[in-house]
Amino acid sequence: MENPPHAAPESGPRATRHVATVFGGSGFLGRYVVKRLAAAGYVVRVAVRDTEAAMFLRPMGGVGQIVPLQATVTSDEGVARAVEGASVVVNLVGILAERHPGDFTRLQEEGAGRVARASAAAGVAHLVQISAIGADAASASHYASSKAKGEAAVLAAFPAATILRPSLVFGAEDGFFNRFAKIASISPIMPVISGDTRFQPVYVGDVADAVLAAIANPAAKGTTYELGGPDVKTFRTLMAWVLQLTGRKRLLVEVPDRLAQIQARIMEHIPGKPLTRDQLILLARDNVTTTLPGLAALGIVPTPMDQIVPRYLSRYRPGGTGRPS
């Protein structure tokens, strides 16, 4: 993997503190983005709902360099306070399932627009919005349609924003490979839903590097990028690979669409929502890059899955350490 040039903090009256604000910075992708921004010399405000849960980020920078700030994308006042004086704003806020009806709209559409409007009003130089491959305003999936509407709201308020659309993101803390490796360790079968759907998993470090590269590259302003890794695999192939890496002999069981719908309807009432009907709609559509520019246009060589995933799935092997390696 090549490291893209890190963005140098801007000069001028608006960036005297070289501040970068990251909404959702305590999440899976957020910790990688925050660490890179700190290494690039920024004071990083981590705008989150729960500041205590973001305290683990502080050692990633110097004393006082990483500052958790209570601010949610649903609050005009909180967002305005978070972006005041910042030269860079990155919005990572996104959910895969709603806790409450309307969360997709509130967070991924209205929240994204709110961050963009506040950033424009504050004179922010760079805004990076994390979206997703498959964002489509006409999609039957509320996740995909709200992502697309969020993009539109961002560009309407801040036309120079950079949109990054990653495919399935993998890394030591991910919720995909870890989830299915755990299933493999406790279940006699490995369920396969929409087994022919193709994915192009992208390493979380490459996505974080893309954020920094977009900030550094003037050509990235107003541009949408699709971020995918070098490997395109079907869901069925990925499940078989998880079994191989974890040393588990399990039967791959194809789940019929009708049964999957029934299971999703039931699981939507389980805390954590392990499967939803909205996710079934997403699973029916390929999650791969198209003709839009990607990692290469940002100077990044994508990292293959086999360089990263086997290390952290080793803990799920019989006799594993219990910790990612």
Secondary structure, DSSP 8 states (H G I E B T S, - for coil): -----------SGGGTT-EEEEETTTSHHHHHHHHHHHHTT-EEEEEES-SGGGGGGGGGSSTTTEEEEE--TT-HHHHHHHHTTEEEEEE----SS-SSTTHIIIIIIIHHHHHHHHHHHHT-SEEEEE--TT--TT-S-HHHHHHHHHHHHHHHH-TT-EEEEE-SEESTT-SSHHHHHHHHHH-SEEEESSTT-EE--EEHHHHHHHHHHHHH-GGGTT-EEEE--S--EEHHHHHHHHHHHHT---EEEE--HHHHHHHHHHHTTSTT-SS-HHHHHHHTS-B---SS--GGGGT-----GGGTHHHHHGGGSTT--SS--
